[in-house]
Amino acid sequence: MQQLRFNVDAFMQLMKENNLNQSSLARKMGLSRACINRYMNGSRVKPSSKVIDGFSRAFPHHSLTHYFFTPSVTHGCHQGEGV
């Protein structure tokens, strides 16, 4: 089962387009600034249900799949592996 990931680049663009900083984004989503900061700096990558719910309420017309994505898995041989 694949896990969702927090798309930092998409959130940076969202913040820029809406003139938001981390604190105002957190307030809008009903989260703490520290919570948003952990995702933005990469110390957390798997979004909690609270983060996803907060995003959905704050930005109901935005695509969840753009802001929270499932990383693709590459298939095939990698260099250095036996065939």
VENLINUR-V812557 format. One record per residue. N is the residue number from 1. RES is the residue in one small letter. D_CENTER is the distance of its C-alpha to the mean C-alpha in Angstrom with 1 decimal. Layout:
n->{N,N}
res->{RES,RES}
d_center->{D_CENTER,D_CENTER}
This chain:
n->{1,2,3,4,5,6,7,8,9,10,11,12,13,14,15,16,17,18,19,20,21,22,23,24,25,26,27,28,29,30,31,32,33,34,35,36,37,38,39,40,41,42,43,44,45,46,47,48,49,50,51,52,53,54,55,56,57,58,59,60,61,62,63,64,65,66,67,68,69,70,71,72,73,74,75,76,77,78,79,80,81,82,83}
res->{m,q,q,l,r,f,n,v,d,a,f,m,q,l,m,k,e,n,n,l,n,q,s,s,l,a,r,k,m,g,l,s,r,a,c,i,n,r,y,m,n,g,s,r,v,k,p,s,s,k,v,i,d,g,f,s,r,a,f,p,h,h,s,l,t,h,y,f,f,t,p,s,v,t,h,g,c,h,q,g,e,g,v}
d_center->{18.0,14.7,11.5,8.1,5.5,1.9,3.5,5.4,8.3,7.4,6.8,9.9,11.7,11.1,12.4,15.2,16.3,16.5,18.0,15.7,15.4,13.2,16.0,16.3,12.7,13.0,16.4,15.4,12.8,15.5,13.8,15.3,14.7,14.7,11.8,9.6,11.4,10.7,7.0,8.1,11.0,9.6,11.8,9.3,6.9,7.7,6.5,10.0,11.8,12.4,8.8,8.7,12.3,12.0,9.8,12.3,15.2,14.3,13.4,15.5,16.2,12.8,11.7,9.1,9.4,8.5,5.1,4.6,7.3,10.1,11.5,15.0,17.9,20.8,24.2,27.5,29.5,28.2,30.6,32.8,32.6,35.8,36.4}
